C-alpha cells in the first residue's frame, strides 16, 4: 500500500539524511568546531554569525552539532551492526546446535542479559580507556545478548521444518544449511529488531560520554556537549538543550524506522519462509 511504503521511506530518507550530514561535516559546518573566542561565549541562537549560538568557550554550536553527529551516529550504528552479526551467529548456533551447545551459549548470554543495559555499559566502559572505541565495544556487549535471543527464538521456530530436514538428508553441511535455509528467514527478523536498537544505542552512547566514559572533550559529541553545557542550563536554556534535541531527533527517526520495518517485513515474513522451502 502507498501509505505503508511512505511509512518506511520517510524515516529511511531522514535516517540517510542524518548519516549524510555526519559524513559531510567538513563541508556543512560553517566554522571550526574546536575554535572559540571567550568574548563570544554563550551567545543566544540567532546571533549574527552563529545561527544556533555558542558554547561556554565561544565555539559555534551549529558546527559542533554537525561534527558531533559523526561520533554520535558511529556510537549508535556500529554497535548495532556488530551486535546484529554476532547475535545472529550465536543465536543460530544455539538454535541448530546440540542441547549442550544451546545451554552453554544461552546461559553465557544470560549472565550479560541479567544486568541492566546502562549498568553493563558503564561497567564495560570503565575497564577501557575513554573514547569512541570504548563506547562501541561496551554497547556491542550490551546489545548482542538481546539480538542473540531473537535469532535463537526464530531459529528454534523453524528448526523442525520439513525443508530443513530435507536439506540435511540431502547432505547439506552446517554452513550451507545456515546460508541457504536459515539465514533468509532469520535475517529479516534480526534486521527489524536491530533497527529498533539504533535510537537506544545513540542514547546509551551519549550517556557514556555525558559521564566521561565515552568520547572525551574537546571532540564534539552530543552527550559530551550536554555535560559541557549543563552549567548554562538555567541562564541560557536554549543553548544548553540543543544537543539533547539532536539526540531526541535521531532517536525518534530510527525508532520510527524500526517500527515501520517491523510492520513491513513482518507482513512478508511468511512469504520469505515459504520462499526458502
Secondary structure, DSSP 8 states (H G I E B T S, - for coil): -HHHHHHHHHHHHHHHHHHHHHHTHHHH-SS-TT-B-GGGTT--TTBTTBTT-B-TTSBBHHHHHHHHHHHHHHHHHHHHHHHHHHHHHHHHHHHHS-HHHHHHHHHHHHHHHTS-HHHHHHHHHHTS-SSHHHHHHHHHHHHHHHHHHHHHHHHHHHTT-HHHHHHHHTT--HHHHIIIIIHHHHHHHHHHHHHTTHHHHHHHHHHHHHTTSSS-TTS--HHHHHHHHGGGTTTSHHHHTHHHHHHHHHHHHHHHHHHHHHHHHHHHHHHHHHHT-
